[in-house]
Amino acid sequence: MEQVRFGIIGAGQIAARFVAGLAEVPAAKAVAVCNRSPAKARQFAAVHHIAQVFDTPEELLASDIDAVYIATPHPSHAALSIAALRAGKAVLCEKPAAVTLAELDAVLAVARDTACLYMEAMKPPFFPLYQTLRERIAAGAIGELRFVRAGFANLVPNAYVPASHAVLDPAQAGGGLLDIGIYSAFLAVNWLGEAAQIQTLGRVGSTGVDGFASLQVQHAQGISQLYCGLDCAGSGEALLGGTAGHIVLHEKWWNPTSATLVNAFGERETLTLPVQGSGLNYETAHFCALLQAGERESPILPHAKTRAALAMVLAAREAVLGYTPESHI
């Protein structure tokens, strides 16, 4: 497979960023798109020079594509992933991979049964700076990691996020935890392992979604302190604390381009690796390499980490809202 032919389900802003990133991925090409609004799909295809437009996901999945990028509202992710996997297509699905653990387990079971590649589109670990930090930490630059602090709060609605946005809609699995909190949950799980105990404080917003949440989490290898919110503004830095130093990932840490490493002697080193493309191209390049090599799961973002991060935010979400997502979505 010289070039992975992508079909895109969804024609919003994140899908546009995905297509823009393909300019940096010679191994990939967007060849088809569909959207719940056919007119929007046609407009998207015209702007991004995509040859085929389909009215339904079923038609797109029946076409001659190799992989699917899913960029639709959260509650549709699992069903679309399962349909694509059963159609024999590799799946790169936007975060969160699902809105319940039962849904995600169903997706992963189908991925195993069909032997198709499945990966959540969790971008941070594929950025060049993150890979460099991984190498430095593995070499002992800050000793053993014991602590992660991360978060971000964004006041909405704002000039870019209207009051009608899905992030404020309970019926569309809105709220800060599933939308932006999943990034921090991934960071904690990636470095400290699965959560063993979660303490959550939070508040419900005026529309019924989680408006703010603060988590204190005991992991297999340490402790994390995480927060996310939609009703106040907050910094987007992250801290990785070790037994021989620490690393600060500067704002916005989930698009990591700059970090400062401080060793046990207080010596500081700033690392900067600018992003090329939209930033989504790094995860896409990794995904394409896996598909071309016949792999079914990413060693950098294995299914177990996707599940562990989702389990964290769902537990916190239930604590804030006072109900389980399964009963309302």
Helices and strands as residue ranges (DSSP letters): E 4-9, H 13-21, G 22-24, E 28-34, H 38-48, E 52-54, H 57-61, E 67-70, G 74-76, H 77-86, E 90-94, H 101-114, E 118-121, G 124-126, H 128-138, E 145-153, G 166-168, G 170-172, H 176-176, I 177-181, H 182-192, E 195-204, E 210-219, E 223-229, E 238-242, E 245-249, E 258-263, E 268-272, H 281-292, H 303-321, G 325-327
